[in-house]
Amino acid sequence: MKKLLVLMPLLLLATACGPEPKEPLPPAPEQSYSSKLTPEKTTITTDDSTEATRAVVASEEDASVTYEFELSANIYLNTKSATANQFGVKPGAYIKSVSNYTVDRIIVDFYGSKGVNYDVFANAEGTGTKLESHESTVMTADPSDGGQVLEYAINGTAWCLKNNTEFNKPSFYSITVIYSK
């Protein structure tokens, strides 16, 4: 019994930790747009969403250029952080692109004191080979409470961030998409 009590926390810790992030990606192309999805730019509440919703976010460079995200069911507003609200993403839930722009990368700002509990894919289905994470020079919205920022090279029109764990609920401060028209 004692061995089980010692091994169980180690097993949980091992499942939350992923490979170390790779070197930072090269600078984004100069003619890029960026749209930052935050909980405030959606219709999610503190209750679990029951169906997929969409959020249209204007680019920071030109308000007439917008990017569209889809948030699946089982995403909720997590207000536990003193600094910034978060998307809570339950097992099987996802956030993905429904725009047709060519995406250079996504920048994920998340609560990461328990490790990386999500996967990023270069397709809309959230299946296949997981993308490697890269270090980022972007600061987290919550540096005092375990916030982390990682970048993922998409180099295509489709991507999906998905919680593929059995019981973890990762939380995200924001997801920024760097794209071109």
C-alpha positions as CSV (number, residue, x, y, z in Angstrom):
1,M,0.0,0.0,0.0
2,K,2.8,2.4,0.9
3,K,4.4,1.8,-2.5
4,L,1.2,2.7,-4.2
5,L,1.0,5.9,-2.3
6,V,4.5,6.9,-3.4
7,L,4.1,5.7,-7.0
8,M,0.8,7.4,-7.7
9,P,2.0,11.0,-7.4
10,L,5.0,10.2,-9.5
11,L,2.9,8.7,-12.2
12,L,0.6,11.8,-12.2
13,L,3.6,14.1,-12.4
14,A,5.1,12.1,-15.3
15,T,1.9,12.3,-17.3
16,A,1.7,16.1,-17.0
17,C,5.2,16.8,-18.0
18,G,6.0,16.8,-21.7
19,P,9.3,17.2,-23.6
20,E,11.2,20.4,-23.0
21,P,10.4,23.2,-25.5
22,K,12.6,23.6,-28.5
23,E,14.5,26.8,-29.3
24,P,12.4,29.9,-30.1
25,L,10.9,30.1,-33.6
26,P,12.4,32.7,-36.0
27,P,10.6,36.1,-36.1
28,A,7.2,36.1,-37.7
29,P,7.0,37.5,-41.3
30,E,6.7,41.3,-41.3
31,Q,3.4,41.4,-43.2
32,S,1.7,39.3,-40.5
33,Y,-1.5,39.9,-38.6
34,S,-2.1,38.8,-35.0
35,S,-5.4,38.0,-33.3
36,K,-5.5,37.3,-29.6
37,L,-8.3,35.1,-28.3
38,T,-9.1,35.8,-24.6
39,P,-12.0,34.7,-22.5
40,E,-13.4,38.2,-22.6
41,K,-13.7,37.9,-26.4
42,T,-16.1,34.9,-26.2
43,T,-19.5,34.1,-24.8
44,I,-18.3,31.4,-22.4
45,T,-19.4,31.5,-18.8
46,T,-18.4,29.8,-15.6
47,D,-20.8,27.0,-16.5
48,D,-19.6,24.3,-19.0
49,S,-20.5,25.2,-22.5
50,T,-23.0,22.6,-24.0
51,E,-22.2,23.2,-27.6
52,A,-19.5,24.6,-29.9
53,T,-19.4,28.4,-30.1
54,R,-17.4,30.7,-32.3
55,A,-15.5,33.9,-31.6
56,V,-14.4,36.4,-34.2
57,V,-11.4,38.5,-33.2
58,A,-10.1,41.5,-35.0
59,S,-6.4,41.7,-35.8
60,E,-4.2,44.0,-33.7
61,E,-2.8,45.6,-36.9
62,D,-6.1,46.2,-38.9
63,A,-9.5,46.0,-37.3
64,S,-11.1,45.1,-40.7
65,V,-9.1,41.8,-40.7
66,T,-10.6,39.2,-38.4
67,Y,-9.8,35.7,-37.4
68,E,-12.4,33.1,-36.4
69,F,-12.0,30.5,-33.6
70,E,-14.3,27.6,-32.6
71,L,-14.5,26.5,-29.0
72,S,-16.1,23.1,-28.4
73,A,-18.5,22.1,-25.7
74,N,-17.0,21.6,-22.2
75,I,-15.1,24.8,-22.0
76,Y,-15.8,27.2,-19.2
77,L,-14.6,30.5,-17.7
78,N,-12.1,29.9,-14.9
79,T,-11.9,33.0,-12.7
80,K,-9.6,31.6,-9.9
81,S,-6.5,33.6,-11.0
82,A,-6.2,37.0,-9.4
83,T,-4.5,38.4,-12.5
84,A,-6.4,37.2,-15.6
85,N,-9.4,35.0,-16.5
86,Q,-8.8,31.7,-18.2
87,F,-10.5,29.2,-20.5
88,G,-10.9,25.9,-18.6
89,V,-10.8,23.1,-21.1
90,K,-12.2,19.7,-20.0
91,P,-11.0,16.3,-21.4
92,G,-11.8,16.0,-25.1
93,A,-12.6,19.7,-25.5
94,Y,-10.7,21.8,-28.1
95,I,-10.1,25.3,-29.5
96,K,-9.4,25.4,-33.3
97,S,-9.3,27.6,-36.3
98,V,-12.2,28.1,-38.7
99,S,-10.5,30.8,-40.7
100,N,-8.7,30.1,-44.0
101,Y,-5.7,32.3,-43.5
102,T,-2.2,30.8,-43.6
103,V,-1.0,30.6,-40.0
104,D,2.6,31.0,-39.2
105,R,2.3,30.1,-35.5
106,I,0.1,30.1,-32.5
107,I,1.2,31.5,-29.1
108,V,-0.4,29.8,-26.1
109,D,-0.4,31.5,-22.7
110,F,-1.5,29.0,-20.2
111,Y,-1.5,28.1,-16.5
112,G,1.3,25.6,-16.5
113,S,2.5,24.9,-12.9
114,K,1.3,21.3,-13.4
115,G,2.9,20.9,-16.8
116,V,1.5,20.9,-20.4
117,N,-1.8,19.1,-20.4
118,Y,-2.9,19.7,-24.0
119,D,-1.7,18.9,-27.5
120,V,-1.5,21.1,-30.6
121,F,-2.1,19.7,-34.1
122,A,-1.7,21.2,-37.6
123,N,-5.2,20.0,-38.6
124,A,-8.7,20.8,-37.7
125,E,-9.5,17.3,-36.3
126,G,-6.9,17.4,-33.5
127,T,-5.5,14.0,-34.6
128,G,-2.2,12.7,-35.8
129,T,1.2,13.9,-34.9
130,K,1.4,16.5,-32.1
131,L,3.4,19.6,-32.9
132,E,6.6,20.4,-30.9
133,S,6.5,23.3,-28.5
134,H,9.0,26.2,-28.7
135,E,10.1,28.7,-26.2
136,S,8.6,32.1,-26.5
137,T,9.7,35.7,-25.8
138,V,6.1,36.7,-25.0
139,M,5.4,37.3,-21.3
140,T,2.6,35.4,-19.6
141,A,-0.5,37.2,-18.4
142,D,0.2,35.7,-14.9
143,P,3.9,35.4,-14.2
144,S,3.4,35.2,-10.4
145,D,1.1,32.1,-10.5
146,G,2.7,29.5,-12.8
147,G,1.8,31.0,-16.2
148,Q,3.8,29.8,-19.2
149,V,3.9,30.7,-22.9
150,L,4.8,28.3,-25.7
151,E,4.7,28.7,-29.4
152,Y,3.8,26.1,-32.1
153,A,4.7,26.4,-35.8
154,I,1.6,25.7,-37.8
155,N,2.7,26.7,-41.4
156,G,-0.8,25.9,-42.8
157,T,-4.4,26.9,-42.7
158,A,-5.7,24.5,-40.0
159,W,-4.8,23.9,-36.4
160,C,-6.4,22.5,-33.2
161,L,-5.5,22.8,-29.6
162,K,-7.0,19.8,-27.7
163,N,-7.2,18.4,-24.2
164,N,-6.3,14.7,-24.8
165,T,-5.9,13.9,-21.1
166,E,-8.3,11.7,-19.2
167,F,-8.9,14.0,-16.2
168,N,-6.8,17.2,-16.4
169,K,-8.4,20.5,-17.2
170,P,-5.7,22.9,-18.6
171,S,-6.5,26.6,-18.4
172,F,-5.5,29.2,-21.0
173,Y,-5.1,33.0,-20.6
174,S,-5.0,33.5,-24.3
175,I,-4.2,32.0,-27.7
176,T,-2.6,34.4,-30.2
177,V,-2.6,33.5,-33.9
178,I,0.0,35.0,-36.3
179,Y,-1.2,34.7,-39.9
180,S,-1.1,36.3,-43.3
181,K,-3.9,37.0,-45.8
